[in-house]
């Protein structure tokens, strides 16, 4: 057996250093995630080319148009 003494203060200091390093890395990752989320386009910034109109329109307008067309089809079937 080894009679090597472990200094609890030194061991505690190393543990705190490792925990601090992990927390710093987690903080950096959270910052990167927040930055990337802010750069994602929202639906009001997404444009799609409408072949019928020959121009680009908001994605939300395309969805509204699809729902209107579906409603018309449903009305014809009833």
ZAKE-628475 format. One record per residue: residue in one letter; residue number from 1; y, z negated, x negated of N, C-alpha, C in turn; chain. Coordinates in steps of 0.05 Angstrom, whole numbers, always signed. Atoms other than C-alpha are relative to their C-alpha. Layout:
<site resn="a" resi="NUM" n_y="Y" n_z="Z" n_x="X" ca_y="Y" ca_z="Z" ca_x="X" c_y="Y" c_z="Z" c_x="X" chain="A"/>
...
% end
This chain:
<site resn="x" resi="1" n_y="-24" n_z="+0" n_x="-16" ca_y="+0" ca_z="+0" ca_x="+0" c_y="+25" c_z="+0" c_x="-17" chain="A"/>
<site resn="x" resi="2" n_y="-25" n_z="-1" n_x="+14" ca_y="+71" ca_z="+12" ca_x="-20" c_y="+17" c_z="-23" c_x="+7" chain="A"/>
<site resn="x" resi="3" n_y="-17" n_z="+22" n_x="-5" ca_y="+118" ca_z="-45" ca_x="-28" c_y="+29" c_z="+9" c_x="+1" chain="A"/>
<site resn="x" resi="4" n_y="-27" n_z="-11" n_x="-2" ca_y="+178" ca_z="+1" ca_x="-19" c_y="+15" c_z="-11" c_x="+24" chain="A"/>
<site resn="x" resi="5" n_y="-15" n_z="+11" n_x="-21" ca_y="+231" ca_z="-33" ca_x="+21" c_y="+18" c_z="+21" c_x="+13" chain="A"/>
<site resn="x" resi="6" n_y="-17" n_z="-18" n_x="-15" ca_y="+268" ca_z="+5" ca_x="+75" c_y="+25" c_z="-15" c_x="+7" chain="A"/>
<site resn="x" resi="7" n_y="-26" n_z="+12" n_x="-7" ca_y="+342" ca_z="-10" ca_x="+81" c_y="+6" c_z="+8" c_x="+29" chain="A"/>
<site resn="x" resi="8" n_y="-6" n_z="-8" n_x="-28" ca_y="+354" ca_z="-13" ca_x="+157" c_y="+27" c_z="+11" c_x="+4" chain="A"/>
<site resn="x" resi="9" n_y="-26" n_z="-10" n_x="-3" ca_y="+427" ca_z="+0" ca_x="+148" c_y="+2" c_z="+30" c_x="-8" chain="A"/>
<site resn="x" resi="10" n_y="+1" n_z="-28" n_x="+9" ca_y="+414" ca_z="+64" ca_x="+109" c_y="-15" c_z="+17" c_x="+20" chain="A"/>
<site resn="x" resi="11" n_y="+15" n_z="-15" n_x="-20" ca_y="+362" ca_z="+86" ca_x="+159" c_y="+16" c_z="+4" c_x="+26" chain="A"/>
<site resn="x" resi="12" n_y="-17" n_z="-2" n_x="-24" ca_y="+410" ca_z="+72" ca_x="+217" c_y="+22" c_z="+20" c_x="-5" chain="A"/>
<site resn="x" resi="13" n_y="-21" n_z="-18" n_x="+6" ca_y="+465" ca_z="+111" ca_x="+182" c_y="-10" c_z="+29" c_x="+1" chain="A"/>
<site resn="x" resi="14" n_y="+11" n_z="-27" n_x="-1" ca_y="+420" ca_z="+172" ca_x="+173" c_y="-6" c_z="+9" c_x="+28" chain="A"/>
<site resn="x" resi="15" n_y="+6" n_z="-7" n_x="-28" ca_y="+399" ca_z="+169" ca_x="+246" c_y="+26" c_z="+7" c_x="+14" chain="A"/>
<site resn="x" resi="16" n_y="-26" n_z="-6" n_x="-13" ca_y="+472" ca_z="+167" ca_x="+268" c_y="+11" c_z="+27" c_x="-10" chain="A"/>
<site resn="x" resi="17" n_y="-9" n_z="-26" n_x="+11" ca_y="+488" ca_z="+226" ca_x="+222" c_y="-15" c_z="+23" c_x="+14" chain="A"/>
<site resn="x" resi="18" n_y="+16" n_z="-21" n_x="-13" ca_y="+431" ca_z="+267" ca_x="+253" c_y="+9" c_z="+3" c_x="+29" chain="A"/>
<site resn="x" resi="19" n_y="-8" n_z="-1" n_x="-28" ca_y="+452" ca_z="+249" ca_x="+324" c_y="+28" c_z="+13" c_x="+2" chain="A"/>
<site resn="x" resi="20" n_y="-27" n_z="-12" n_x="+0" ca_y="+525" ca_z="+267" ca_x="+308" c_y="-2" c_z="+30" c_x="-5" chain="A"/>
<site resn="x" resi="21" n_y="+3" n_z="-29" n_x="+5" ca_y="+503" ca_z="+334" ca_x="+279" c_y="-10" c_z="+15" c_x="+25" chain="A"/>
<site resn="x" resi="22" n_y="+11" n_z="-12" n_x="-24" ca_y="+462" ca_z="+349" ca_x="+341" c_y="+21" c_z="+2" c_x="+22" chain="A"/>
<site resn="x" resi="23" n_y="-21" n_z="-1" n_x="-20" ca_y="+520" ca_z="+331" ca_x="+387" c_y="+21" c_z="+21" c_x="-6" chain="A"/>
<site resn="x" resi="24" n_y="-19" n_z="-21" n_x="+7" ca_y="+567" ca_z="+376" ca_x="+348" c_y="-11" c_z="+28" c_x="+6" chain="A"/>
<site resn="x" resi="25" n_y="+12" n_z="-26" n_x="-5" ca_y="+519" ca_z="+434" ca_x="+353" c_y="-2" c_z="+6" c_x="+30" chain="A"/>
<site resn="x" resi="26" n_y="+0" n_z="-4" n_x="-29" ca_y="+510" ca_z="+423" ca_x="+428" c_y="+28" c_z="+6" c_x="+11" chain="A"/>
<site resn="x" resi="27" n_y="-28" n_z="-6" n_x="-8" ca_y="+586" ca_z="+421" ca_x="+436" c_y="+8" c_z="+28" c_x="-5" chain="A"/>
<site resn="x" resi="28" n_y="-6" n_z="-27" n_x="+7" ca_y="+592" ca_z="+487" ca_x="+400" c_y="-14" c_z="+20" c_x="+19" chain="A"/>
<site resn="x" resi="29" n_y="+15" n_z="-18" n_x="-18" ca_y="+538" ca_z="+519" ca_x="+444" c_y="+13" c_z="-1" c_x="+28" chain="A"/>
<site resn="x" resi="30" n_y="-13" n_z="+2" n_x="-26" ca_y="+573" ca_z="+493" ca_x="+507" c_y="+26" c_z="+17" c_x="+0" chain="A"/>
<site resn="x" resi="31" n_y="-24" n_z="-16" n_x="+2" ca_y="+638" ca_z="+524" ca_x="+483" c_y="-6" c_z="+30" c_x="+1" chain="A"/>
<site resn="x" resi="32" n_y="+7" n_z="-29" n_x="+0" ca_y="+604" ca_z="+591" ca_x="+471" c_y="-9" c_z="+8" c_x="+28" chain="A"/>
<site resn="x" resi="33" n_y="+8" n_z="-7" n_x="-27" ca_y="+572" ca_z="+589" ca_x="+540" c_y="+24" c_z="+2" c_x="+19" chain="A"/>
<site resn="x" resi="34" n_y="-24" n_z="-1" n_x="-16" ca_y="+639" ca_z="+573" ca_x="+573" c_y="+16" c_z="+25" c_x="-6" chain="A"/>
<site resn="x" resi="35" n_y="-15" n_z="-24" n_x="+8" ca_y="+673" ca_z="+629" ca_x="+534" c_y="-13" c_z="+25" c_x="+12" chain="A"/>
<site resn="x" resi="36" n_y="+14" n_z="-24" n_x="-10" ca_y="+620" ca_z="+680" ca_x="+554" c_y="+1" c_z="+1" c_x="+30" chain="A"/>
<site resn="x" resi="37" n_y="-2" n_z="+0" n_x="-29" ca_y="+622" ca_z="+658" ca_x="+627" c_y="+28" c_z="+10" c_x="+9" chain="A"/>
<site resn="x" resi="38" n_y="-27" n_z="-8" n_x="-8" ca_y="+697" ca_z="+669" ca_x="+629" c_y="+4" c_z="+30" c_x="-4" chain="A"/>
<site resn="x" resi="39" n_y="-3" n_z="-29" n_x="+6" ca_y="+688" ca_z="+740" ca_x="+601" c_y="-16" c_z="+17" c_x="+20" chain="A"/>
<site resn="x" resi="40" n_y="+16" n_z="-16" n_x="-19" ca_y="+638" ca_z="+760" ca_x="+655" c_y="+18" c_z="+11" c_x="+22" chain="A"/>
<site resn="x" resi="41" n_y="-16" n_z="-11" n_x="-22" ca_y="+668" ca_z="+807" ca_x="+706" c_y="-9" c_z="-12" c_x="+27" chain="A"/>
<site resn="x" resi="42" n_y="+6" n_z="+8" n_x="-27" ca_y="+673" ca_z="+782" ca_x="+777" c_y="-1" c_z="+25" c_x="+18" chain="A"/>
<site resn="x" resi="43" n_y="+3" n_z="-23" n_x="-18" ca_y="+659" ca_z="+827" ca_x="+837" c_y="+26" c_z="+14" c_x="+6" chain="A"/>
<site resn="x" resi="44" n_y="-25" n_z="-13" n_x="-5" ca_y="+732" ca_z="+839" ca_x="+848" c_y="+10" c_z="+17" c_x="-24" chain="A"/>
<site resn="x" resi="45" n_y="-7" n_z="-16" n_x="+23" ca_y="+736" ca_z="+869" ca_x="+778" c_y="-19" c_z="+23" c_x="-5" chain="A"/>
<site resn="x" resi="46" n_y="+21" n_z="-20" n_x="+4" ca_y="+675" ca_z="+914" ca_x="+785" c_y="+7" c_z="+24" c_x="+18" chain="A"/>
<site resn="x" resi="47" n_y="-5" n_z="-25" n_x="-15" ca_y="+689" ca_z="+986" ca_x="+806" c_y="-24" c_z="+18" c_x="-1" chain="A"/>
<site resn="x" resi="48" n_y="+23" n_z="-18" n_x="-2" ca_y="+637" ca_z="+1036" ca_x="+829" c_y="+12" c_z="+26" c_x="+11" chain="A"/>
<site resn="x" resi="49" n_y="-10" n_z="-26" n_x="-10" ca_y="+648" ca_z="+1110" ca_x="+839" c_y="-12" c_z="+6" c_x="+27" chain="A"/>
<site resn="x" resi="50" n_y="+9" n_z="-8" n_x="-27" ca_y="+644" ca_z="+1128" ca_x="+913" c_y="-2" c_z="+30" c_x="+0" chain="A"/>
<site resn="x" resi="51" n_y="+4" n_z="-29" n_x="+0" ca_y="+614" ca_z="+1198" ca_x="+916" c_y="+13" c_z="+13" c_x="+24" chain="A"/>
<site resn="x" resi="52" n_y="-12" n_z="-12" n_x="-24" ca_y="+640" ca_z="+1209" ca_x="+986" c_y="+30" c_z="+4" c_x="-3" chain="A"/>
<site resn="x" resi="53" n_y="-29" n_z="-1" n_x="+3" ca_y="+712" ca_z="+1194" ca_x="+968" c_y="+8" c_z="+12" c_x="-27" chain="A"/>
<site resn="x" resi="54" n_y="-6" n_z="-11" n_x="+26" ca_y="+707" ca_z="+1218" ca_x="+896" c_y="+18" c_z="-17" c_x="-17" chain="A"/>
<site resn="x" resi="55" n_y="-17" n_z="+18" n_x="+15" ca_y="+743" ca_z="+1157" ca_x="+870" c_y="-15" c_z="-27" c_x="-5" chain="A"/>
<site resn="x" resi="56" n_y="+11" n_z="+26" n_x="+5" ca_y="+728" ca_z="+1088" ca_x="+843" c_y="+11" c_z="-20" c_x="+19" chain="A"/>
<site resn="x" resi="57" n_y="-7" n_z="+20" n_x="-19" ca_y="+728" ca_z="+1031" ca_x="+892" c_y="-12" c_z="-27" c_x="-9" chain="A"/>
<site resn="x" resi="58" n_y="+11" n_z="+26" n_x="+6" ca_y="+716" ca_z="+956" ca_x="+888" c_y="-29" c_z="-2" c_x="+10" chain="A"/>
<site resn="x" resi="59" n_y="+28" n_z="+4" n_x="-7" ca_y="+643" ca_z="+936" ca_x="+890" c_y="-2" c_z="-13" c_x="+28" chain="A"/>
<site resn="x" resi="60" n_y="+0" n_z="+14" n_x="-26" ca_y="+659" ca_z="+891" ca_x="+950" c_y="+4" c_z="+21" c_x="+23" chain="A"/>
<site resn="x" resi="61" n_y="-4" n_z="-21" n_x="-20" ca_y="+683" ca_z="+953" ca_x="+988" c_y="-25" c_z="+16" c_x="+5" chain="A"/>
<site resn="x" resi="62" n_y="+26" n_z="-14" n_x="-2" ca_y="+617" ca_z="+988" ca_x="+974" c_y="-19" c_z="-17" c_x="+17" chain="A"/>
<site resn="x" resi="63" n_y="+18" n_z="+17" n_x="-16" ca_y="+579" ca_z="+928" ca_x="+1002" c_y="+9" c_z="+0" c_x="+29" chain="A"/>
<site resn="x" resi="64" n_y="-9" n_z="+0" n_x="-27" ca_y="+623" ca_z="+926" ca_x="+1064" c_y="-8" c_z="+27" c_x="+14" chain="A"/>
<site resn="x" resi="65" n_y="+7" n_z="-26" n_x="-10" ca_y="+611" ca_z="+1001" ca_x="+1074" c_y="-30" c_z="+1" c_x="+7" chain="A"/>
<site resn="x" resi="66" n_y="+29" n_z="+1" n_x="-5" ca_y="+536" ca_z="+990" ca_x="+1069" c_y="-7" c_z="-15" c_x="+25" chain="A"/>
<site resn="x" resi="67" n_y="+5" n_z="+16" n_x="-24" ca_y="+537" ca_z="+935" ca_x="+1121" c_y="+10" c_z="+15" c_x="+25" chain="A"/>
<site resn="x" resi="68" n_y="-10" n_z="-15" n_x="-24" ca_y="+579" ca_z="+978" ca_x="+1169" c_y="-20" c_z="+22" c_x="+7" chain="A"/>
<site resn="x" resi="69" n_y="+20" n_z="-21" n_x="-5" ca_y="+529" ca_z="+1035" ca_x="+1161" c_y="-26" c_z="-11" c_x="+12" chain="A"/>
<site resn="x" resi="70" n_y="+24" n_z="+13" n_x="-11" ca_y="+471" ca_z="+989" ca_x="+1173" c_y="+4" c_z="-9" c_x="+29" chain="A"/>
<site resn="x" resi="71" n_y="-6" n_z="+8" n_x="-28" ca_y="+504" ca_z="+962" ca_x="+1236" c_y="-1" c_z="+24" c_x="+18" chain="A"/>
<site resn="x" resi="72" n_y="+1" n_z="-24" n_x="-16" ca_y="+513" ca_z="+1033" ca_x="+1262" c_y="-28" c_z="+9" c_x="+5" chain="A"/>
<site resn="x" resi="73" n_y="+29" n_z="-8" n_x="-3" ca_y="+440" ca_z="+1049" ca_x="+1249" c_y="-14" c_z="-19" c_x="+19" chain="A"/>
<site resn="x" resi="74" n_y="+12" n_z="+19" n_x="-18" ca_y="+419" ca_z="+985" ca_x="+1284" c_y="+9" c_z="+5" c_x="+29" chain="A"/>
<site resn="x" resi="75" n_y="-10" n_z="-5" n_x="-27" ca_y="+463" ca_z="+1002" ca_x="+1344" c_y="-14" c_z="+25" c_x="+12" chain="A"/>
<site resn="x" resi="76" n_y="+13" n_z="-24" n_x="-10" ca_y="+431" ca_z="+1071" ca_x="+1350" c_y="-29" c_z="-6" c_x="+7" chain="A"/>
<site resn="x" resi="77" n_y="+28" n_z="+6" n_x="-5" ca_y="+361" ca_z="+1041" ca_x="+1348" c_y="-3" c_z="-18" c_x="+25" chain="A"/>
<site resn="x" resi="78" n_y="+2" n_z="+18" n_x="-23" ca_y="+377" ca_z="+991" ca_x="+1404" c_y="+3" c_z="+15" c_x="+25" chain="A"/>
% end
